[in-house]
Amino acid sequence: MAFPITRHRRLRRTAAMRSLVRETQLSVDDLIYPLFITHGTNVKTEISSMPGVYQVSIDLLKAEIDAVAASGVKAVLLFGLPATKDAVGTSAFVEDGIVQQATRAIKEWAPDLLVVADTCLCEFTDHGHCGMIHHDPRTGNAEIDNDSSLELLVKTAVSQAQAGADIIAPSNMMDGFVSAIREGLDTAGFEMVPIMSYSVKYASAFYGPFREAAQSAPQFGDRKSYQMDPANAREALREAESDVLEGADMLMVKPALAYMDIIRMLKEQYDQPLVAYNVSAEYSMVKAAAANGWIDERAVVLETLTGMKRAGADMIITYHALDAARWLRGQ
Ligand code: PBG
């Protein structure tokens, strides 16, 4: 009997050998933790579809921030639940808006913790869309108007930077949002604040639990006229290309799990740091299976996050961040 010439198993025999040849390292430095900040006082409400994730009011936020800082996670992504909503999303860009207040507080408590501000209007508009509603005079149909939305998104980004946000992360999928926001930030004196663009954001069913968490479900229609069709890959390159040309400092693919090919494609094509958003339903599915005792949560989460890095992500936005940080410390 001939011996196998190549024995792949030689490099798999011991834990030390495996770690020596390991190609991908998941680190706490890679993780960004999303927070849902709500108006009101003394609120800490668990999101029913996202066990372990809470809507928290600012007076109770300090404890959350202390926990993040203690975990070693270095960045949080802020979403706001305002007291009032209107057609233009005024609460997104007022000086004492919920995200602006939270940003100021966090920068005071933990100056080194990076605050990433999600720049969108859907949590702040009464219709729940990410841009302005415009009625087509010919058909009377409601559409999401691109260019009038840009003005409001620029105001939002500038007010977030004024409050102290370290990174602006526009998630609205309007055309030209990166250049509009870049110009707005530069004009206001925030030329050093980077833009993490949600470049490739699909119209995904995996955002369901988030819309409960952020109370941002569209009140009519859907987001398919601005977010991407899940069937398209080459279009993702066109989206990323325009963001790069418009000056995006970081690119994002969202969701992550069903779009690993897109993460890999962008990684091969562009040198900007790449972010994967491990979205709400990806989290909820793991939590539900774990609660049923069907999977080993820790192993599944670490395998998933490692897979996203292996696909090409440099950073991962994930609701598992604090747990993953603890598991990576071996606790
Ligand atoms: C806002 C926004 C959404 C998410 C992040 N920013 C929701 C949406 O587009 O409907 C989804 C995040 C998640 O599901 O975890 N536009």
Boltz pocket constraint, residues with backbone or C-beta under 6 A from the ligand:
constraints:
  - pocket:
      binder: B
      contacts: [[A, 118], [A, 120], [A, 122], [A, 130], [A, 171], [A, 172], [A, 206], [A, 207], [A, 208], [A, 209], [A, 210], [A, 211], [A, 216], [A, 223], [A, 278], [A, 279], [A, 280], [A, 281]]
      max_distance: 6.0
